[in-house]
Amino acid sequence: MNRAERRRQAKATKKKPTGEEKTSPPRLDITRIKSQLQQAASPQEVQQFIGQLREHGLPQAGGEELIAYAAQYHEALAALNSDDKEASVAFLVNSAHAWADDRIDQSPDRNRRACKAGCAFCCYLPVVLVSAAEVVYLADWLRVNCTPEELAAVRSRLEARCEQGTTSLPDQKRLPCALLQDDTCMAYEARPFKCRGWNSVRLEACERAYGQSQATTKVPVDTFAFVMGNAVLNGLSDATQNAELDGGAYELNAALLRALDLPDATLRWRNGERLFDVGR
């Protein structure tokens, strides 16, 4: 058998695996999985379904992510069924943030995090995405917790960041988040999911990425915390969309400025308006 024939035989063998060879686990259909979780009638049914997925190759971490998603999805739907439309939004977002914090706190890497009070390197990111529900809630939170002077200062900083846009020239100074005051988040209690889930495990990497739009991809983060924050956010967003509300994601500065311009933003969002599609 010459070399060319051996190569052809090797290719044919690869194309026709024997029964003794290991087969990879079936690919999981995330759309079907989410649909099944949304239709689950109880937490026990969710656990049973996820147990079946694990038998077909779903990793342990993937199961925890789906449990967080399903719990938030069903709790959000229950909150949206409330008769008090405006009050339901505060409960909706507060409970979602609390659930995300609980899951994030369970991370096995929580003691490795470099984040601490007064460390604000990640608050210079050019883009932070927030859900529509979080935006209207955050605007209400600022109105309640800020003085008129503080609120005016926030609006001024938001306008400056919107003018700068999401990109900058190499020699252009990157502006901090409009909610950053003396290297501290003035709305820490109401901060978005994306801020809650972003936890660096290496301070030096944050220092190198400081003010740079692309370098954050090189910052090692607490992966479990990041995944859990997104899982809860996705549960909230899917529930609001299925309730025929705006469950989209928006750039923080422009969306928050828009919400602050509308005193009735919460009620209008709760009634199904899409308030933040302007300029898309």
Sequence and secondary structure as in RCSB ss.txt:
>XXXX:A:sequence
MNRAERRRQAKATKKKPTGEEKTSPPRLDITRIKSQLQQAASPQEVQQFIGQLREHGLPQAGGEELIAYAAQYHE
ALAALNSDDKEASVAFLVNSAHAWADDRIDQSPDRNRRACKAGCAFCCYLPVVLVSAAEVVYLADWLRVNCTPEE
LAAVRSRLEARCEQGTTSLPDQKRLPCALLQDDTCMAYEARPFKCRGWNSVRLEACERAYGQSQATTKVPVDTFA
FVMGNAVLNGLSDATQNAELDGGAYELNAALLRALDLPDATLRWRNGERLFDVGR
>XXXX:A:secstr
  HHHHHHHHHHHHHS  TTS        HHHHHHHHHH SSHHHHHHHHHHHHHTT  HHHHHHHHHHHHHHHH
HHHHHT S HHHHHHHHHHHHHHHHHHHHHT TTGGG    TT  GGGG S  EEEHHHHHHHHHHHHHHS HHH
HHHHHHHHHHHHHH S   TTS     TTEETTEETTGGG  HHHHH  BS HHHHHHHTT SSGGGGS B HHH
HHHHHHHHHHHHHHHHHTTS   EEEHHHHHHHHHH TTHHHHHHTT   S TT 
